[in-house]
Amino acid sequence: KKNAPHRVIFLNSFLYFKESRCFAEVVTKYSWGILERLAAGEIIIGDGGFVFALEKRGYVKAGPWTPEATVEHPEAVRQLHREFLRAGSTVMQTFTFYASDDKLMNRGNYVEQKISGIKVNEAACDIARAVANEGDALVAGGVSQTPSYLSNKSETTVKAIFRKQLDVFVKKNVDFLIAEVCDLRT
């Protein structure tokens, strides 16, 4: 059509024309979720390796660890997220691997009584979101298998344990979830 303005979307320094429209629109990736980014062809890079990095730095113990460092050493966790962001990660994963209530009580660990699973999960979400907002990154909440599942507890019990973590992720508005090391025995 003669003299019809184009709708313009700026994405990753590339210019796209979509349909003939009467206005221009600028869309930043920041508002895009994981599915939109993947559909646009973006390569998604996640962070990870928190346990080993924080263990080497003296913030967590080897063995049956839990992510209590999110509450006890939040600046160490924040700094590690920043290092991953600077290295090109586009997803900040919450440091919540084994942060279920039953794991936090497992093997005499003090975390559930002293800190609580909810506080660990909330702190992990807050730290990951703050760093993600420093760049153009998403936040992924992470859940993993639980001792209750591995001990063949009832489905109701296992779902209740997961629900506590998931409720925090919903409250803290994580962008998506990652299920790690889940044994899917039937």
N, C-alpha and C positions, 0 to 999 in steps of 0.2 A: 504494500500500500504506500502510496506517495505521501511523504511527510509524516508518517506514523512513527512516533518515538518508540524505542525498544526498551524492554525491561532489562536492566543490567544487574547482574549479581557478581560481586567481587569475591573470589575464593582463591586462596593461596597465590595471590598475585596474577591469577589468570582471569581473563574477562570472558564472561559467558553472556550470550544473548538468548533470551527465552521469550518466545511469542512477541507479538507486537502489542505493546501496552503504552499507556500514556504517562508512565512515571519510571523513575530509576529507584532501585532499592539496593542498599548495601547490607549484606548478611555476613556476620562474622562467624567463624567456626566455633567461637566460644559458646554460642547458643546451640550448637549441634550436639546431638547424642552420638553414641557409638554407631548405631545403625546408619545414621545420615553420613557420618564420616566414612564408614566402610563403603557405602553406596557411591560416594564421591571419589572413591579410589584412594583415599588416604591410607597410608601405612600406619598402623597402630602399634605403638611400642609401650610395653608395660615395665614397671619397676619390679624389683624383687630381690631376693637374697638378703632380706633384713636380718634373719636369724644369724647367719654366718658373719655378716658385717658387724652387727652389734655385739656378737660374741667376741670377735677379734678386738673390738674396742672396749670390752669389759663391762658391757651393759646388761647382758643376759648370760645365764649359765648354760653350759653344754648339758645335753641330756633332756629330761622331760621339761623343757622350757615352756613358758607361756609369755605372751606379749605384754607383761606388766610394765615394760619400759615406756609404754605410751603414757603412763601416769607417773612413774618414778623418774623417768629421764626424757621428758617430752622434747627437749631441745635436741637431744641426740637423734631421736626419730625424725624430727623436723629437718635436721641437717641432712640426714640420709635421703629423705624425700627430695630435698633441694638438689643434692648431687645427681640423683636420677633424672630430675627435671632438666638440669643443665646438660646432661648427657644425651637428651633427646627423648625421654619418656613422655608419652602423651596420656598415660594412665597412671594415676597414683593409687596404688592398692592399699587399702587400710591394713594396718599391721594388726590383724585380728585372727591370724592362723592359730588355731587351738585356743580361741578366746571364749569358748562356751563355758557355762557355769560348771559343768561336770569335769571338764579338763582343768579348770582353775582350782578345783578341790582335789584333783587326782594326785596320788602319791604324796600326800602330806603337804601340798603346796599351800602357802599362806595367802595367796592372792584373793581367793573368793571371800575369805573372812575379813581381810584387811582392806581390800580395795573394792571388790565386786566386779562381776562380769560386765554389768551395764556401764560402769565408769571406764573400764578398759576399752570397751567398744566405742563409747561416746568420744573418749579422748582420741582414739585412733581415727575416727571419722573427722573430727575437728582439725586434727593435724594435717591429714591428707587433703581436706578441702582447702585449708589455708594455703598450702603449697601449690595445689592445683590452680588456685586463683592467681598465683604469682605468674603463671604462664598460661598456656592454652591447653590445659589438661583436664581430663575427666577423673572421677573418683569411682573406684570399684570396691564394693564391700566384699570381704572374703570370708567364706565359711569353710570348715573342714569337718571331716568325720569326728565323731565324739566318742568318748569312752563308753557312754551309755549304749550307743549303737553297736560298738564292737563287743560289748558284754551281753548283747542280745536282750536289752531292756525292751519294754513294750513300745509299740509304734507311737502310742499316745505320749509316753515319756520322752522319746527322742524328738518328736515334733514340738513338744513344749520347750525343749532346750534350744532347738533351732529358732523357734518363734521369738525367744528373748533377743537373740542376736538380730534377727530380721526386723523386729520392731524398732531397734535402734537405727538400722540402716534406712528404714522408711522415714523415721523421725528426722534423721540427719540428711535426708535427700541425696543418697549416693546415686550415681548415674546408672550403674548396673552392678550385677553380682558375679562373683567367681566362686565356683565350688571346687575346692582343692582336695586332692588325695581322698576322694570318696570311694570307698569300697562298696561296689554295688552288687553285693552278693544277694541272691534271691533265696 
